[in-house]
């Protein structure tokens, strides 16, 4: 019977530990929430062939980076 008593004690201890963890709350519960995610910045429109090149060279896109 001593073996069964040990098993019962272990089960009781595990159950008590689990209850203590749940009483303590969720880890990080008292911390401030994260800020909302930031949307990536995208150009509204793509560069046209005859528009100035976005690299700043002063050339048309088709003659500079559009090759």
mmCIF file of the N, C-alpha and C atoms, coordinates in Angstrom:
data_MODEL
# 
_entry.id   MODEL 
# 
loop_
_atom_site.group_PDB 
_atom_site.id 
_atom_site.type_symbol 
_atom_site.label_atom_id 
_atom_site.label_alt_id 
_atom_site.label_comp_id 
_atom_site.label_asym_id 
_atom_site.label_entity_id 
_atom_site.label_seq_id 
_atom_site.pdbx_PDB_ins_code 
_atom_site.Cartn_x 
_atom_site.Cartn_y 
_atom_site.Cartn_z 
_atom_site.occupancy 
_atom_site.B_iso_or_equiv 
_atom_site.pdbx_formal_charge 
_atom_site.auth_seq_id 
_atom_site.auth_comp_id 
_atom_site.auth_asym_id 
_atom_site.auth_atom_id 
_atom_site.pdbx_PDB_model_num 
ATOM 1   N N  . UNK A 1 1  ? 0.809  -1.201 0.000   1.00 0.00 ? 1  UNK A N  1 
ATOM 2   C CA . UNK A 1 1  ? 0.000  0.000  0.000   1.00 0.00 ? 1  UNK A CA 1 
ATOM 3   C C  . UNK A 1 1  ? 0.850  1.262  0.000   1.00 0.00 ? 1  UNK A C  1 
ATOM 4   N N  . UNK A 1 2  ? 2.059  1.163  0.423   1.00 0.00 ? 2  UNK A N  1 
ATOM 5   C CA . UNK A 1 2  ? 2.931  2.332  0.478   1.00 0.00 ? 2  UNK A CA 1 
ATOM 6   C C  . UNK A 1 2  ? 3.193  2.874  -0.919  1.00 0.00 ? 2  UNK A C  1 
ATOM 7   N N  . UNK A 1 3  ? 3.269  2.018  -1.918  1.00 0.00 ? 3  UNK A N  1 
ATOM 8   C CA . UNK A 1 3  ? 3.515  2.450  -3.294  1.00 0.00 ? 3  UNK A CA 1 
ATOM 9   C C  . UNK A 1 3  ? 2.337  3.286  -3.796  1.00 0.00 ? 3  UNK A C  1 
ATOM 10  N N  . UNK A 1 4  ? 1.127  2.841  -3.515  1.00 0.00 ? 4  UNK A N  1 
ATOM 11  C CA . UNK A 1 4  ? -0.060 3.587  -3.943  1.00 0.00 ? 4  UNK A CA 1 
ATOM 12  C C  . UNK A 1 4  ? -0.142 4.939  -3.255  1.00 0.00 ? 4  UNK A C  1 
ATOM 13  N N  . UNK A 1 5  ? 0.250  5.002  -1.985  1.00 0.00 ? 5  UNK A N  1 
ATOM 14  C CA . UNK A 1 5  ? 0.222  6.266  -1.263  1.00 0.00 ? 5  UNK A CA 1 
ATOM 15  C C  . UNK A 1 5  ? 1.190  7.261  -1.895  1.00 0.00 ? 5  UNK A C  1 
ATOM 16  N N  . UNK A 1 6  ? 2.360  6.788  -2.330  1.00 0.00 ? 6  UNK A N  1 
ATOM 17  C CA . UNK A 1 6  ? 3.338  7.666  -2.982  1.00 0.00 ? 6  UNK A CA 1 
ATOM 18  C C  . UNK A 1 6  ? 2.772  8.227  -4.283  1.00 0.00 ? 6  UNK A C  1 
ATOM 19  N N  . UNK A 1 7  ? 2.100  7.389  -5.029  1.00 0.00 ? 7  UNK A N  1 
ATOM 20  C CA . UNK A 1 7  ? 1.511  7.841  -6.295  1.00 0.00 ? 7  UNK A CA 1 
ATOM 21  C C  . UNK A 1 7  ? 0.445  8.906  -6.052  1.00 0.00 ? 7  UNK A C  1 
ATOM 22  N N  . UNK A 1 8  ? -0.373 8.689  -5.044  1.00 0.00 ? 8  UNK A N  1 
ATOM 23  C CA . UNK A 1 8  ? -1.425 9.645  -4.712  1.00 0.00 ? 8  UNK A CA 1 
ATOM 24  C C  . UNK A 1 8  ? -0.789 10.962 -4.283  1.00 0.00 ? 8  UNK A C  1 
ATOM 25  N N  . UNK A 1 9  ? 0.258  10.880 -3.471  1.00 0.00 ? 9  UNK A N  1 
ATOM 26  C CA . UNK A 1 9  ? 0.932  12.094 -3.025  1.00 0.00 ? 9  UNK A CA 1 
ATOM 27  C C  . UNK A 1 9  ? 1.517  12.853 -4.202  1.00 0.00 ? 9  UNK A C  1 
ATOM 28  N N  . UNK A 1 10 ? 2.123  12.165 -5.142  1.00 0.00 ? 10 UNK A N  1 
ATOM 29  C CA . UNK A 1 10 ? 2.716  12.820 -6.314  1.00 0.00 ? 10 UNK A CA 1 
ATOM 30  C C  . UNK A 1 10 ? 1.635  13.493 -7.149  1.00 0.00 ? 10 UNK A C  1 
ATOM 31  N N  . UNK A 1 11 ? 0.520  12.791 -7.343  1.00 0.00 ? 11 UNK A N  1 
ATOM 32  C CA . UNK A 1 11 ? -0.580 13.371 -8.114  1.00 0.00 ? 11 UNK A CA 1 
ATOM 33  C C  . UNK A 1 11 ? -1.116 14.620 -7.420  1.00 0.00 ? 11 UNK A C  1 
ATOM 34  N N  . UNK A 1 12 ? -1.260 14.538 -6.109  1.00 0.00 ? 12 UNK A N  1 
ATOM 35  C CA . UNK A 1 12 ? -1.765 15.674 -5.346  1.00 0.00 ? 12 UNK A CA 1 
ATOM 36  C C  . UNK A 1 12 ? -0.804 16.853 -5.456  1.00 0.00 ? 12 UNK A C  1 
ATOM 37  N N  . UNK A 1 13 ? 0.501  16.565 -5.349  1.00 0.00 ? 13 UNK A N  1 
ATOM 38  C CA . UNK A 1 13 ? 1.505  17.631 -5.452  1.00 0.00 ? 13 UNK A CA 1 
ATOM 39  C C  . UNK A 1 13 ? 1.460  18.292 -6.825  1.00 0.00 ? 13 UNK A C  1 
ATOM 40  N N  . UNK A 1 14 ? 1.349  17.493 -7.881  1.00 0.00 ? 14 UNK A N  1 
ATOM 41  C CA . UNK A 1 14 ? 1.288  18.057 -9.236  1.00 0.00 ? 14 UNK A CA 1 
ATOM 42  C C  . UNK A 1 14 ? 0.039  18.911 -9.414  1.00 0.00 ? 14 UNK A C  1 
ATOM 43  N N  . UNK A 1 15 ? -1.070 18.431 -8.883  1.00 0.00 ? 15 UNK A N  1 
ATOM 44  C CA . UNK A 1 15 ? -2.317 19.182 -9.002  1.00 0.00 ? 15 UNK A CA 1 
ATOM 45  C C  . UNK A 1 15 ? -2.209 20.507 -8.256  1.00 0.00 ? 15 UNK A C  1 
ATOM 46  N N  . UNK A 1 16 ? -1.629 20.480 -7.051  1.00 0.00 ? 16 UNK A N  1 
ATOM 47  C CA . UNK A 1 16 ? -1.469 21.690 -6.257  1.00 0.00 ? 16 UNK A CA 1 
ATOM 48  C C  . UNK A 1 16 ? -0.536 22.688 -6.952  1.00 0.00 ? 16 UNK A C  1 
ATOM 49  N N  . UNK A 1 17 ? 0.551  22.196 -7.562  1.00 0.00 ? 17 UNK A N  1 
ATOM 50  C CA . UNK A 1 17 ? 1.475  23.071 -8.293  1.00 0.00 ? 17 UNK A CA 1 
ATOM 51  C C  . UNK A 1 17 ? 0.774  23.733 -9.474  1.00 0.00 ? 17 UNK A C  1 
ATOM 52  N N  . UNK A 1 18 ? -0.039 22.967 -10.184 1.00 0.00 ? 18 UNK A N  1 
ATOM 53  C CA . UNK A 1 18 ? -0.768 23.514 -11.327 1.00 0.00 ? 18 UNK A CA 1 
ATOM 54  C C  . UNK A 1 18 ? -1.743 24.599 -10.884 1.00 0.00 ? 18 UNK A C  1 
ATOM 55  N N  . UNK A 1 19 ? -2.429 24.376 -9.776  1.00 0.00 ? 19 UNK A N  1 
ATOM 56  C CA . UNK A 1 19 ? -3.358 25.382 -9.265  1.00 0.00 ? 19 UNK A CA 1 
ATOM 57  C C  . UNK A 1 19 ? -2.620 26.653 -8.854  1.00 0.00 ? 19 UNK A C  1 
ATOM 58  N N  . UNK A 1 20 ? -1.444 26.506 -8.262  1.00 0.00 ? 20 UNK A N  1 
ATOM 59  C CA . UNK A 1 20 ? -0.667 27.671 -7.850  1.00 0.00 ? 20 UNK A CA 1 
ATOM 60  C C  . UNK A 1 20 ? -0.222 28.487 -9.057  1.00 0.00 ? 20 UNK A C  1 
ATOM 61  N N  . UNK A 1 21 ? 0.161  27.788 -10.130 1.00 0.00 ? 21 UNK A N  1 
ATOM 62  C CA . UNK A 1 21 ? 0.581  28.491 -11.354 1.00 0.00 ? 21 UNK A CA 1 
ATOM 63  C C  . UNK A 1 21 ? -0.583 29.264 -11.962 1.00 0.00 ? 21 UNK A C  1 
ATOM 64  N N  . UNK A 1 22 ? -1.768 28.676 -11.951 1.00 0.00 ? 22 UNK A N  1 
ATOM 65  C CA . UNK A 1 22 ? -2.915 29.372 -12.550 1.00 0.00 ? 22 UNK A CA 1 
ATOM 66  C C  . UNK A 1 22 ? -3.364 30.537 -11.679 1.00 0.00 ? 22 UNK A C  1 
ATOM 67  N N  . UNK A 1 23 ? -3.184 30.438 -10.372 1.00 0.00 ? 23 UNK A N  1 
ATOM 68  C CA . UNK A 1 23 ? -3.536 31.541 -9.490  1.00 0.00 ? 23 UNK A CA 1 
ATOM 69  C C  . UNK A 1 23 ? -2.603 32.724 -9.694  1.00 0.00 ? 23 UNK A C  1 
ATOM 70  N N  . UNK A 1 24 ? -1.360 32.434 -10.041 1.00 0.00 ? 24 UNK A N  1 
ATOM 71  C CA . UNK A 1 24 ? -0.375 33.496 -10.214 1.00 0.00 ? 24 UNK A CA 1 
ATOM 72  C C  . UNK A 1 24 ? -0.698 34.353 -11.436 1.00 0.00 ? 24 UNK A C  1 
ATOM 73  N N  . UNK A 1 25 ? -1.458 33.840 -12.362 1.00 0.00 ? 25 UNK A N  1 
ATOM 74  C CA . UNK A 1 25 ? -1.829 34.599 -13.557 1.00 0.00 ? 25 UNK A CA 1 
ATOM 75  C C  . UNK A 1 25 ? -0.943 34.244 -14.735 1.00 0.00 ? 25 UNK A C  1 
ATOM 76  N N  . UNK A 1 26 ? -1.225 34.872 -15.814 1.00 0.00 ? 26 UNK A N  1 
ATOM 77  C CA . UNK A 1 26 ? -0.493 34.632 -17.046 1.00 0.00 ? 26 UNK A CA 1 
ATOM 78  C C  . UNK A 1 26 ? 0.810  35.427 -16.999 1.00 0.00 ? 26 UNK A C  1 
ATOM 79  N N  . UNK A 1 27 ? 1.932  34.816 -17.394 1.00 0.00 ? 27 UNK A N  1 
ATOM 80  C CA . UNK A 1 27 ? 3.185  35.588 -17.414 1.00 0.00 ? 27 UNK A CA 1 
ATOM 81  C C  . UNK A 1 27 ? 3.058  36.781 -18.353 1.00 0.00 ? 27 UNK A C  1 
ATOM 82  N N  . UNK A 1 28 ? 3.488  37.939 -17.888 1.00 0.00 ? 28 UNK A N  1 
ATOM 83  C CA . UNK A 1 28 ? 3.414  39.141 -18.701 1.00 0.00 ? 28 UNK A CA 1 
ATOM 84  C C  . UNK A 1 28 ? 2.063  39.827 -18.655 1.00 0.00 ? 28 UNK A C  1 
ATOM 85  N N  . UNK A 1 29 ? 1.182  39.351 -17.817 1.00 0.00 ? 29 UNK A N  1 
ATOM 86  C CA . UNK A 1 29 ? -0.176 39.903 -17.747 1.00 0.00 ? 29 UNK A CA 1 
ATOM 87  C C  . UNK A 1 29 ? -0.176 41.356 -17.278 1.00 0.00 ? 29 UNK A C  1 
ATOM 88  N N  . UNK A 1 30 ? 0.756  41.701 -16.383 1.00 0.00 ? 30 UNK A N  1 
ATOM 89  C CA . UNK A 1 30 ? 0.787  43.045 -15.837 1.00 0.00 ? 30 UNK A CA 1 
ATOM 90  C C  . UNK A 1 30 ? 1.617  44.014 -16.678 1.00 0.00 ? 30 UNK A C  1 
ATOM 91  N N  . UNK A 1 31 ? 2.207  43.549 -17.783 1.00 0.00 ? 31 UNK A N  1 
ATOM 92  C CA . UNK A 1 31 ? 3.004  44.404 -18.655 1.00 0.00 ? 31 UNK A CA 1 
ATOM 93  C C  . UNK A 1 31 ? 2.105  45.178 -19.613 1.00 0.00 ? 31 UNK A C  1 
ATOM 94  N N  . UNK A 1 32 ? 2.636  46.286 -20.142 1.00 0.00 ? 32 UNK A N  1 
ATOM 95  C CA . UNK A 1 32 ? 1.879  47.078 -21.104 1.00 0.00 ? 32 UNK A CA 1 
ATOM 96  C C  . UNK A 1 32 ? 1.741  46.309 -22.417 1.00 0.00 ? 32 UNK A C  1 
ATOM 97  N N  . UNK A 1 33 ? 0.630  46.465 -23.136 1.00 0.00 ? 33 UNK A N  1 
ATOM 98  C CA . UNK A 1 33 ? 0.470  45.764 -24.414 1.00 0.00 ? 33 UNK A CA 1 
ATOM 99  C C  . UNK A 1 33 ? 1.419  46.331 -25.461 1.00 0.00 ? 33 UNK A C  1 
ATOM 100 N N  . UNK A 1 34 ? 1.714  45.524 -26.464 1.00 0.00 ? 34 UNK A N  1 
ATOM 101 C CA . UNK A 1 34 ? 2.583  45.963 -27.546 1.00 0.00 ? 34 UNK A CA 1 
ATOM 102 C C  . UNK A 1 34 ? 1.871  46.996 -28.409 1.00 0.00 ? 34 UNK A C  1 
ATOM 103 N N  . UNK A 1 35 ? 2.624  47.912 -29.029 1.00 0.00 ? 35 UNK A N  1 
ATOM 104 C CA . UNK A 1 35 ? 1.978  48.880 -29.917 1.00 0.00 ? 35 UNK A CA 1 
ATOM 105 C C  . UNK A 1 35 ? 1.439  48.176 -31.158 1.00 0.00 ? 35 UNK A C  1 
ATOM 106 N N  . UNK A 1 36 ? 0.478  48.790 -31.847 1.00 0.00 ? 36 UNK A N  1 
ATOM 107 C CA . UNK A 1 36 ? -0.075 48.151 -33.047 1.00 0.00 ? 36 UNK A CA 1 
ATOM 108 C C  . UNK A 1 36 ? 1.007  48.017 -34.124 1.00 0.00 ? 36 UNK A C  1 
ATOM 109 N N  . UNK A 1 37 ? 0.889  47.015 -34.994 1.00 0.00 ? 37 UNK A N  1 
ATOM 110 C CA . UNK A 1 37 ? 1.902  46.831 -36.028 1.00 0.00 ? 37 UNK A CA 1 
ATOM 111 C C  . UNK A 1 37 ? 1.923  48.011 -37.005 1.00 0.00 ? 37 UNK A C  1 
ATOM 112 N N  . UNK A 1 38 ? 3.101  48.287 -37.533 1.00 0.00 ? 38 UNK A N  1 
ATOM 113 C CA . UNK A 1 38 ? 3.291  49.401 -38.456 1.00 0.00 ? 38 UNK A CA 1 
ATOM 114 C C  . UNK A 1 38 ? 3.157  48.879 -39.881 1.00 0.00 ? 38 UNK A C  1 
ATOM 115 N N  . UNK A 1 39 ? 2.385  49.592 -40.701 1.00 0.00 ? 39 UNK A N  1 
ATOM 116 C CA . UNK A 1 39 ? 2.224  49.194 -42.092 1.00 0.00 ? 39 UNK A CA 1 
ATOM 117 C C  . UNK A 1 39 ? 3.456  49.613 -42.883 1.00 0.00 ? 39 UNK A C  1 
ATOM 118 N N  . UNK A 1 40 ? 3.929  48.770 -43.800 1.00 0.00 ? 40 UNK A N  1 
ATOM 119 C CA . UNK A 1 40 ? 5.089  49.145 -44.605 1.00 0.00 ? 40 UNK A CA 1 
ATOM 120 C C  . UNK A 1 40 ? 4.764  50.314 -45.543 1.00 0.00 ? 40 UNK A C  1 
ATOM 121 N N  . UNK A 1 41 ? 5.757  51.114 -45.820 1.00 0.00 ? 41 UNK A N  1 
ATOM 122 C CA . UNK A 1 41 ? 5.578  52.269 -46.694 1.00 0.00 ? 41 UNK A CA 1 
ATOM 123 C C  . UNK A 1 41 ? 5.800  51.834 -48.137 1.00 0.00 ? 41 UNK A C  1 
ATOM 124 N N  . UNK A 1 42 ? 4.843  52.078 -48.972 1.00 0.00 ? 42 UNK A N  1 
ATOM 125 C CA . UNK A 1 42 ? 4.930  51.752 -50.395 1.00 0.00 ? 42 UNK A CA 1 
ATOM 126 C C  . UNK A 1 42 ? 4.616  53.012 -51.203 1.00 0.00 ? 42 UNK A C  1 
ATOM 127 N N  . UNK A 1 43 ? 5.224  53.126 -52.368 1.00 0.00 ? 43 UNK A N  1 
ATOM 128 C CA . UNK A 1 43 ? 4.908  54.240 -53.252 1.00 0.00 ? 43 UNK A CA 1 
ATOM 129 C C  . UNK A 1 43 ? 3.471  54.057 -53.748 1.00 0.00 ? 43 UNK A C  1 
ATOM 130 N N  . UNK A 1 44 ? 2.767  55.158 -53.888 1.00 0.00 ? 44 UNK A N  1 
ATOM 131 C CA . UNK A 1 44 ? 1.379  55.079 -54.326 1.00 0.00 ? 44 UNK A CA 1 
ATOM 132 C C  . UNK A 1 44 ? 1.278  54.563 -55.758 1.00 0.00 ? 44 UNK A C  1 
ATOM 133 N N  . UNK A 1 45 ? 2.167  55.044 -56.619 1.00 0.00 ? 45 UNK A N  1 
ATOM 134 C CA . UNK A 1 45 ? 2.138  54.619 -58.007 1.00 0.00 ? 45 UNK A CA 1 
ATOM 135 C C  . UNK A 1 45 ? 3.530  54.195 -58.431 1.00 0.00 ? 45 UNK A C  1 
ATOM 136 N N  . UNK A 1 46 ? 3.593  53.355 -59.426 1.00 0.00 ? 46 UNK A N  1 
ATOM 137 C CA . UNK A 1 46 ? 4.902  52.972 -59.937 1.00 0.00 ? 46 UNK A CA 1 
ATOM 138 C C  . UNK A 1 46 ? 5.440  54.085 -60.837 1.00 0.00 ? 46 UNK A C  1 
ATOM 139 N N  . UNK A 1 47 ? 6.724  54.058 -61.072 1.00 0.00 ? 47 UNK A N  1 
ATOM 140 C CA . UNK A 1 47 ? 7.372  55.089 -61.875 1.00 0.00 ? 47 UNK A CA 1 
ATOM 141 C C  . UNK A 1 47 ? 7.104  54.801 -63.355 1.00 0.00 ? 47 UNK A C  1 
ATOM 142 N N  . UNK A 1 48 ? 6.691  55.827 -64.071 1.00 0.00 ? 48 UNK A N  1 
ATOM 143 C CA . UNK A 1 48 ? 6.468  55.680 -65.508 1.00 0.00 ? 48 UNK A CA 1 
ATOM 144 C C  . UNK A 1 48 ? 7.785  55.805 -66.273 1.00 0.00 ? 48 UNK A C  1 
ATOM 145 N N  . UNK A 1 49 ? 7.792  55.376 -67.524 1.00 0.00 ? 49 UNK A N  1 
ATOM 146 C CA . UNK A 1 49 ? 9.018  55.410 -68.328 1.00 0.00 ? 49 UNK A CA 1 
ATOM 147 C C  . UNK A 1 49 ? 9.586  56.813 -68.478 1.00 0.00 ? 49 UNK A C  1 
ATOM 148 N N  . UNK A 1 50 ? 8.714  57.793 -68.660 1.00 0.00 ? 50 UNK A N  1 
ATOM 149 C CA . UNK A 1 50 ? 9.166  59.151 -68.927 1.00 0.00 ? 50 UNK A CA 1 
ATOM 150 C C  . UNK A 1 50 ? 9.203  60.038 -67.681 1.00 0.00 ? 50 UNK A C  1 
ATOM 151 N N  . UNK A 1 51 ? 8.960  59.470 -66.512 1.00 0.00 ? 51 UNK A N  1 
ATOM 152 C CA . UNK A 1 51 ? 9.040  60.231 -65.265 1.00 0.00 ? 51 UNK A CA 1 
ATOM 153 C C  . UNK A 1 51 ? 10.504 60.351 -64.838 1.00 0.00 ? 51 UNK A C  1 
ATOM 154 N N  . UNK A 1 52 ? 10.819 61.353 -64.033 1.00 0.00 ? 52 UNK A N  1 
ATOM 155 C CA . UNK A 1 52 ? 12.188 61.451 -63.515 1.00 0.00 ? 52 UNK A CA 1 
ATOM 156 C C  . UNK A 1 52 ? 12.534 60.220 -62.672 1.00 0.00 ? 52 UNK A C  1 
ATOM 157 N N  . UNK A 1 53 ? 13.764 59.805 -62.723 1.00 0.00 ? 53 UNK A N  1 
ATOM 158 C CA . UNK A 1 53 ? 14.197 58.605 -62.003 1.00 0.00 ? 53 UNK A CA 1 
ATOM 159 C C  . UNK A 1 53 ? 14.174 58.864 -60.490 1.00 0.00 ? 53 UNK A C  1 
ATOM 160 N N  . UNK A 1 54 ? 13.661 57.920 -59.701 1.00 0.00 ? 54 UNK A N  1 
ATOM 161 C CA . UNK A 1 54 ? 13.603 58.113 -58.248 1.00 0.00 ? 54 UNK A CA 1 
ATOM 162 C C  . UNK A 1 54 ? 14.972 58.073 -57.579 1.00 0.00 ? 54 UNK A C  1 
ATOM 163 N N  . UNK A 1 55 ? 16.032 57.692 -58.301 1.00 0.00 ? 55 UNK A N  1 
ATOM 164 C CA . UNK A 1 55 ? 17.357 57.647 -57.677 1.00 0.00 ? 55 UNK A CA 1 
ATOM 165 C C  . UNK A 1 55 ? 17.944 59.035 -57.512 1.00 0.00 ? 55 UNK A C  1 
ATOM 166 N N  . UNK A 1 56 ? 17.364 60.033 -58.192 1.00 0.00 ? 56 UNK A N  1 
ATOM 167 C CA . UNK A 1 56 ? 17.818 61.406 -58.026 1.00 0.00 ? 56 UNK A CA 1 
ATOM 168 C C  . UNK A 1 56 ? 18.856 61.851 -59.031 1.00 0.00 ? 56 UNK A C  1 
ATOM 169 N N  . UNK A 1 57 ? 19.067 61.081 -60.090 1.00 0.00 ? 57 UNK A N  1 
ATOM 170 C CA . UNK A 1 57 ? 20.084 61.439 -61.080 1.00 0.00 ? 57 UNK A CA 1 
ATOM 171 C C  . UNK A 1 57 ? 19.646 62.601 -61.978 1.00 0.00 ? 57 UNK A C  1 
ATOM 172 N N  . UNK A 1 58 ? 18.341 62.819 -62.084 1.00 0.00 ? 58 UNK A N  1 
ATOM 173 C CA . UNK A 1 58 ? 17.821 63.871 -62.950 1.00 0.00 ? 58 UNK A CA 1 
ATOM 174 C C  . UNK A 1 58 ? 17.493 63.359 -64.348 1.00 0.00 ? 58 UNK A C  1 
ATOM 175 N N  . UNK A 1 59 ? 17.859 62.149 -64.648 1.00 0.00 ? 59 UNK A N  1 
ATOM 176 C CA . UNK A 1 59 ? 17.547 61.557 -65.949 1.00 0.00 ? 59 UNK A CA 1 
ATOM 177 C C  . UNK A 1 59 ? 16.147 60.958 -65.911 1.00 0.00 ? 59 UNK A C  1 
ATOM 178 N N  . UNK A 1 60 ? 15.628 60.673 -67.113 1.00 0.00 ? 60 UNK A N  1 
ATOM 179 C CA . UNK A 1 60 ? 14.363 59.962 -67.176 1.00 0.00 ? 60 UNK A CA 1 
ATOM 180 C C  . UNK A 1 60 ? 14.600 58.520 -66.724 1.00 0.00 ? 60 UNK A C  1 
ATOM 181 N N  . UNK A 1 61 ? 13.554 57.913 -66.180 1.00 0.00 ? 61 UNK A N  1 
ATOM 182 C CA . UNK A 1 61 ? 13.651 56.549 -65.667 1.00 0.00 ? 61 UNK A CA 1 
ATOM 183 C C  . UNK A 1 61 ? 14.103 55.576 -66.740 1.00 0.00 ? 61 UNK A C  1 
ATOM 184 N N  . UNK A 1 62 ? 13.610 55.745 -67.974 1.00 0.00 ? 62 UNK A N  1 
ATOM 185 C CA . UNK A 1 62 ? 13.945 54.806 -69.051 1.00 0.00 ? 62 UNK A CA 1 
ATOM 186 C C  . UNK A 1 62 ? 15.407 54.877 -69.447 1.00 0.00 ? 62 UNK A C  1 
ATOM 187 N N  . UNK A 1 63 ? 16.088 56.012 -69.183 1.00 0.00 ? 63 UNK A N  1 
ATOM 188 C CA . UNK A 1 63 ? 17.487 56.165 -69.532 1.00 0.00 ? 63 UNK A CA 1 
ATOM 189 C C  . UNK A 1 63 ? 18.431 55.841 -68.358 1.00 0.00 ? 63 UNK A C  1 
ATOM 190 N N  . UNK A 1 64 ? 17.859 55.692 -67.162 1.00 0.00 ? 64 UNK A N  1 
ATOM 191 C CA . UNK A 1 64 ? 18.692 55.507 -65.972 1.00 0.00 ? 64 UNK A CA 1 
ATOM 192 C C  . UNK A 1 64 ? 18.509 54.097 -65.401 1.00 0.00 ? 64 UNK A C  1 
ATOM 193 N N  . UNK A 1 65 ? 17.648 53.960 -64.447 1.00 0.00 ? 65 UNK A N  1 
ATOM 194 C CA . UNK A 1 65 ? 17.448 52.683 -63.754 1.00 0.00 ? 65 UNK A CA 1 
ATOM 195 C C  . UNK A 1 65 ? 16.478 51.757 -64.469 1.00 0.00 ? 65 UNK A C  1 
ATOM 196 N N  . UNK A 1 66 ? 15.793 52.223 -65.473 1.00 0.00 ? 66 UNK A N  1 
ATOM 197 C CA . UNK A 1 66 ? 14.800 51.414 -66.181 1.00 0.00 ? 66 UNK A CA 1 
ATOM 198 C C  . UNK A 1 66 ? 15.411 50.533 -67.254 1.00 0.00 ? 66 UNK A C  1 
ATOM 199 N N  . UNK A 1 67 ? 16.718 50.573 -67.416 1.00 0.00 ? 67 UNK A N  1 
ATOM 200 C CA . UNK A 1 67 ? 17.356 49.746 -68.458 1.00 0.00 ? 67 UNK A CA 1 
ATOM 201 C C  . UNK A 1 67 ? 17.333 48.292 -68.087 1.00 0.00 ? 67 UNK A C  1 
# 
